[in-house]
Amino acid sequence: DKPKEPPKLGWSNDADLSLVLTAGNSASQTWAFTDELRHAWKDARFEFEVNVVRANTSDDRFLMVEPGLEFPVGGAPANPPTSLIKPEPTLDVANSLVRGSYERDITPRFFWNTGGSWDRNDDAGILNRYITYAGVGHKWVDQERRRFATSYGVSYTDREEEKPDPEKDRRFAGARFGWDYMERFNAGTTFDNKFETNANLSDPTDYSINTTSALTVSMVRHVSLKVSLQWLYENEPALESDLDVVAFVEVINPDGIPGSGDERFRTLSSGGSKLVVGSADALKDKLDTIFKTALVLKF
């Protein structure tokens, strides 16, 4: 392995863009945008990142009966005139992250860092989450072909969830651990893996993990193709409120006489009639997965 070349000082920027549009029989709009702005000094580094994923999807098409028709209760109109309705796409997925960090060398191998972030994940029930942190780190390998560094620190978290959970702290002091790994296979192909976890010091089971693995292949001087997989894990996920409690049932009539009063419903695994018997809260899924392919513009 060759020693790492001196870093290029000054500003640099990487912008990723993914876009998928469909129309006709289905209508959807999905886009993702990531921008990483960096500034390098001789013994310090600054980084600012914006990461947004949004998806708009339309409901199924349906035929709507023309207004003004009358028909008996319990019946249905015979061959009524209809019009085809194509619902407009509405927001289905929204995931946003903004963060910044500053890192300064203490020795060639050790450094200290500080930073903060804001993120929102509607599907996971997280409306706003603010994290600030400070800590130290160690560069285990720092070469042109390979880089691996770990960092450790303390943090402060303030989060707002869609459904407040009385068993979880909204604000807490925490411990933070992370790593940054890079492997350059050749001049045009690079693999990156970033990992970070944040844990509540007063409740160690309340922790989150954010890790991203990416493979970047250079196409021309300033344009690359990037494939990435991101995992967002919440060990104690947010609550989802007012879910319908649904029962699929059939009618049991022991004496066979309709209207005798002994009729009962028996629940089924599927089929039968669908009844909404109430509402309840449930936990969100612990893991969200985001897979992206994007063009990267470097300048």
Residue, then its C-alpha position, 0 to 999 in steps of 0.5 A: d500500500k502506498p502512503k496516502e497522498p496529501p489531501k487536496l485543500g479547499w472546497s469540494n462537493d459531491a451531488d447524487l441524484s436519483l429520479v423515477l417517474t411513471a405515468g399512464n396505468s400507474a402514476s408515481q414520482t420517486w426522487a432522492f438527492t444527496d449533497e456532501l459539501r467538504h472543506a479540507w485544511k492541513d489538519a482539519r476537515f469540515e463536512f455538511e450533508v443533505n439527504v432527501v428521499r421522497a416518493n409520491t404514489s397514486d391510489d388505484r383507479f376506480l369507476m365512479v357512478e354518475p351523480g343523481l341516480e336513485f336505487p333501493v337500499g341494499g340494492a345496486p343500480a343496473n348498468p349505471p353510467t360511470s366515469l374513470i377516476k385516476p387519483e393524483p399522486t400523493l406523498d407516500v414516503a418522506n425521509s430527510l437528513v441534514r448534518g454537519s461535522y468538524e474534525r481536527d487532528i490531535t496527532p497524525r493518528f488521533f483527532w477530536n470531532t463535533g457535530g450535529s444533525w436533524d432528521r425526519n422519517d414519517d414512515a418510522g413515526i419520527l417527526n423531528r430528531y435533533i442530535t449534537y455530539a462531541g468526541v474523539g477518534h482514531k485513524w487505524v489505516d489512512q492510505e491511498r487504497r484503504r482508510f478506516a477510522t473509528s470515533y467515540g463520543v457523547s451526545y444529546t438527543d431531542r426527538e419528537e415522535e408522531k405518537p408520544d410514548p410514555e415509556k421513552d425519553r424525549r430528551f436524553a444524554g447518550a453515547r455515540f460510536g461510529w466508523d468510516y471505512m473506504e476501500r479503493f479497488n482500482a482508479g475508478t472503483t471505490f467502496d465506502n461504508k459508514f456506521e453510526t449508533n446513538a444510545n440513551l445512557s439512562d436506557p441502553t435498549d433505546y438506541s438507533i443505528n444508521t449505516t450506509s454501504a456504497l459502491t461508486v464507479s467512475m464513468v468520466r472525470h466528474v461523473s460517477l455511478k453510485v449504488s448504495l444500501q442504507w439501513l435505519y434501525e430503531n431498537e425501540p421504534a415509535l408508536e403507530s396510533d389508531l390502527d383498525v382492529v379487524a376481524f374476519v367472521e362467519v355467523i353461527n346459528p346453533d338452533g338454525i332458526p333465524g332471529s332467535g337470538d342465539e346467533r354468534f360470530r366466529t372469527l376466521s383467518s380469512g374470508g367471511s365478513k370483515l368487521v372493524v371491532g375497535s382501534a389500538d396502538a402498535l409499534k412501528d417496524k424496527l428496520d427501514t431499508i433504502f436502496k438507491t442508484a444515482l449519478v454522482l457529480k463531483f466538482 
